[in-house]
Amino acid sequence: MMAEQPPEWAETILRLSLRCKDRDAVSGDLLEEYRASVVPARGTSSADLWYVRQVAGFVWRATGLWAVLFSGTFVARQAWDFFVPTHDFVFRSELTTYTGVALLAASAFWTAWRSRSFAAGVVMTVVMCEIAAIMSVIGVSALLAVRHDPATLNAAANSGGLEEAFLLPFMAVIPALIVGSAAAAVGTVGARLAAVGRNARL
């Protein structure tokens, strides 16, 4: 009989979320526990859910800080627009746009560097972006729950409307792919060149 296998997509994401030096060890240990302990005790379906939850934990550890920063930038911008209304959004737009792009680039570069994988840099940045989108929707909802007087709702409408506030975070996946691809390429090449340099000095 073939040994039980966790969902292939989950194992792929797990490996993308790990540092290069940890990839085989962590993936192997988790697979061993899945086969030796979890499947016999819970059955295949429940074991698969257990495995996915473990993978989600590793993904969160790899992307959580970036997601909090990216989401925080968006929610702070919405609070600025809602509570300090203006008719000139140029400075605010430039500030938050450049900050968001810098965070996407940093996330992709760092992930690609630590994993030495272009795919990891891109995929984890996209995943981070979608986690941040969910957090942003929750954050904006909290802002409106705390303060939803007519002046605030009018300021929200003048700054793009509530539809934009709830949809824009999910649309950020497009710049995440573009910026993430460029930054991940730089991070991957940089990490590999650094490894070659270290090996040459040994």
N, C-alpha and C positions, 0 to 999 in steps of 0.2 A: 504493500500500500504506500501511496505517496504521503509524505508528511503534510500535516495541515499547514496552510499558508494564509497569512493575514491578507487583507485587501491590498492588491499591488499598488494602487494609487496612493494609499496611506504610507506604505513603506517608502515609496519614491519621495513623498513630501517630507517624511522623517529625515531621510538622508540629505535632502536639500537644506534642511533647517540646522544641520550640525556642522561643526567645524571639521575641516578636512581630517585632522588627526583623530577625531572622535567617531567618525562616520561608521567604520566597520565594527568597532567595539560596542558602541551603543546599539546599533541596529542588530548586531548578533545577540547581545544580551537580552534585548526585548523580544526577539524572535524565539530565543530559547525558553524564556519565561512563558510566552504565549503557548508554545507547544507542550512544554513539560507540566505546567501548572494550571494555566487558565482554561485551555480547551478541555482537558479531562474534568475539571470542576464545573464548568459553566456550559459547555457545548460550543459549537462553532459560531453560531450567530452572536451569542453574548460575548464570546471571546473577541470577535471582530469589533464589537462596540467598545470593549475594554481597550483594544489596541488603538482604535481611533482616538479615544480619550487620552491615551498616553502621548500619541503623536500631537494632539492639540496642545498639550502642555509644553512640549518641546518647541512647537511653532510659536506659542505665546512668549516663551523665554527668548526666542530669537527676534521677535518682532514687536513685543509689547511696548518697550520704551519708545521706539520710533512711532508706533501707533498713537500713543498718548501725546507725544509732541505734535504730530501731524494734526490730530483731532483737536488738541488744545489751541493750535493756531487758528483753525477754522471757527471754533466756538468763541474764541476771544474776538475774532473779527465780527461775528454776528452780534455779540454783546455790544461791541463798539457802535455798530450801525443801529441797533435797537435803542440803546440808552443814551447815545450821544449823536443824535441825528445831524446830518449835513446834506448839502446839495452838491458837494465836490468830493467824489469818491476816488479821484485819481491817486492820491497819496496812499490811501488805505488799500486800494487794489494792488498797487505796485509793491507795497510792503508785504502784504500777505502772500502775493503771488511768488515773489522772490524767496520768501521764507519757506513756502511750501515746496518749491522746486529744489531749494538747497537741502531740505529734509529728505526728499525722494532720492536725490543724488547721493546723499550721505548714507542712507539706508542701503541702497543698491551697492555702492562701493564697498562699504564695510562687510556686507554679507558675502559678496563675491571674493573679497580679500581673505576673509577667515575660512571660507570653504574652498577657495581656488576654483570656483565654478561659476561660469557666466549664467547658467540656467538658475542656479540658486539665487544669485543676485536679482534676477528679473522676477522669478516666481515669488520669492519671499517679499519683495517690495510690492508686488500686486496684492498679495495676501494681506500685508500690512495695511495697504491702502483701504481695502474693503473692511478690515477690522476697525480702522479709524473712522470709516464712513458710518458704521453702526454706532460707534461711540459719539460721533458728531450729532447724529440724529437724536440720540438720548440727551446730549448736552443742550442742544437747541430747544428740545421739548421742555427740559428743566428750566431754561431761561424764561420761556413763555408761561410755564406754570407759576413761576415766582412773580412774573410781572406781565400782565396781558391787558393793560388799560388801553383805551383808544389811541393815545399818543404813541405808545410802543407799537401797536399794530399798524398804525399809519407809517411810522418810521420803517417798520419791516417791509411794508408794501413799497415804499419809495426806494428801498435799497435792493430791490430785486424780487421781493415777494417771498412768501413762505414756501411756495413750490420750489424756488431756487435753493432756499436754505435746506430743504429736505432731500432734494435730488442732486445738487451739485457735488456733495461728498462722494456719491457713487460714480459720478462721471469723471472723477479724478483718476480713475483707473487708466484713462487714455494717456494723460501726461506721465502717469506712473510707468507705463510700458515704454514710452519714448525716452524719458529721462533715465529710467531704470536701465534700459538696454545700453545706453551710452556709458553711464557710470559703472555698470557691471563689467563692461568690456575693459574699462580702464583698471578697475579693481582686480580682475582676473589676471590681466597681463602684468600688472604691478606685483601681485603676489607671486606669480611664477618667476619673474625676473629676480625678485628678492630671494626666493628659494635657490635659484641657480647661483646667485652671489654668495649665499651662505655656504652652499656645497663647495664652491670654488675655494673658499677660505679654509675649509677643513683639510 
